[in-house]
Amino acid sequence: MAAHRIAWLAVLLLPVRLVLAESIPPPAYQLAAERAGVPATVLFAVALQESGTLLRGQRIPWPWTLNIAGQGQRYPTRDAACQGIHKAARQHDLKRIDVGLGQTNLGHNGARYSSPCAALDPQQNLIVTATLLREHYDLTGDWVQAAGRYHRPAGGVIAARYRAQFRQQLQQLQASTSPTLESSP
């Protein structure tokens, strides 16, 4: 099990420069996206938007990111992030805690995981994120709208701002991604 997690982490943390040089999102994103019927660049753009951080001069999604009551926190390890979840759950409603690569909300989507800390598993988090994106796409028929609903289902100014940032991120990724490697909607 530990070897499986290490393998997934290695796949997830490929430097973005290497990924873009190969004209594909990292393989873990491709796998989760394909499973849910989401374009891999859409999933990767959401993860960059939600948990992206600079590492060695490259912007990458960080798997052990929490957002607790509006405050982003990055942890060096899964165990440290799990402890952060437990502490936050004692102090806040689960609807105030977002977790992992896709920043899935534990209050609204916690039932999609076997436990709150399971949301820190990069593979599971990507699968849930991709599934949610697909559900929103099925309602809207548009990936940018789906991303806005993913981030803020209630819509409004926050969702509009997110859509604009997401659209820009997606366009940058699409400009450097081969369309033949994209999943179809």
N, C-alpha and C positions, 0 to 999 in steps of 0.2 A: 504494500500500500504506500509506504513512504517513497519507494522508488518510482511509483506511478505519479505521485505528486511532484517529485523532483523533475521528472520528464516533462510533465505539463508546464511546470514553471519555466523550465528551460525554453520551451516552445513559446511561451507567452512573453518572455522578456528579451526576445531577439531585438537588437537595436533597430529603431525605426529606419535608420539610414540603410541598413542591410536589407530590411524588408522592402523598402521602397526601391532600392537598387534592383531587387529581384521582381519588382512590379506586382507584389501580392501582399495582402494582409498576412500576419503570422498564421501558420497552419491551424492552431487551436481555434482561431476565429473562423477560419474557413469551415472547419468541422462543425462547430456549433451553428454557424449560419446555414450551412447546407441542411442540417437536421431540421431546422425550423422554417426553411424556405425564405431566408432573408439574404440579401446581397452581403457578402463578407465585408465590403467596404462600409456599408451602413453600420454593421455591428462594431467594426473597428473604430469608426468615427464616433459612435456613441461612447465607447469605452475611453477613447482619448478625451472626449468632452467631459465625461463623468469622473474619471480617476487619473487623468493624465498628469504626469509630473516630469520634471527634467532629471535625467540620469545620465551622467557623463556627456552632457550637452545635447542629448536626444530626448524628445518628448515621447514618453511611453505610458500606457495604462499601468497603474500600480495595483496589484491584487489585494493588498492589505490596507486599503483606504476605507475609512469610516467617515460619515458625515453625521454628526450628533448635534441635533438642534441647530442646524445651520453652520456648524463649525467643522471644517474639514480636518481630518487627522490621518496621517500616514504612519504606519507601524513598520518596523524592520522585519518582522516575522509574522507568520500566521498565528502562532501562539500568543504573541503580544496583542495582536488585533482581536483575538478571541477574548482575551482578558478585558480589552477595551469595550467589547460588546456587552459582556456581563456587567461591567461597571455602569455603562450607559443605561442598560435595561433596568438597573435598580434606581436610577435617577430620572429617567424619562420614559414616556410612552413609546412603544415600539414604532409608532408612526413617525417618530422624530429621529429614527436611526436608519441610515442608508449604508449599504455594505458592498464592498468588493469592486471588481472591475467595472461593472455596470451600475454600481450604486443602487442596487435593488432595495426597496423599502421593506423593512421587516414587518411593519404593521400591516401593510397591504399585501405583501407577497411572501411573508414568512412561512406560510403553509406549503409553499412550493419547495421548501428545504426540510430535511429531517431534523434540523436543529438550527438555532441562530448562527452558530459558528460554521455550519455546513455551507452557509452563504459565502464564506471566505474561500471555499474550494474554487480555484479559477475555472475549471471545467464546468462545474455545476452553475456557477454564477453566469458564465457565458451562455449556457443553455437556457437558463431562466430569462436572461436579458433578451436573447434572440426570440424566445417564445413570446415574451411580452411585446416586443417590437412587431412581431408578426400579427398578434392579436390587434394591435393598434392599426397596422396597415390594412387589415381586413375590414376595419371600420371606416378608414379614410381613403384607401386606394392611393396613398401618396406617402413615400418614405420620409419626407421632411415633416409632413404633418404627423406621421406616426411617431417620429422622434420627439416632437414637441409634446404630444400626448404622453409618451413614455415618461418624459421628465416632469410634466405638470398636467395631469389629466384634466384638471379644472380649467385649463387654458389661461387666457388673460395675458397681461404684459410679460409675465415671467416666461410663459410658453413661447410667446412671440420672440423674445430676446434669445431664448434657447434655440429656436428654429433658425434664426439668422446666423448664430454662431455655428450651429450644426451644419447648415447649408455650406458655409464657407469651408469648414473642415472636410466635409464630404467632397466638395469640388476639388480641393487640394489632393485628396487621396485618389479620386477618380482620374485626375490629370496624370497621375503616375502609376495607375493600375491598368493592366491589360483587361479589356472588356471580355475577352474569351475565358477568363478565369472567374468571372462573376457568376454567382448563383442567380438563377432567374427568380422573379418574385412569385 
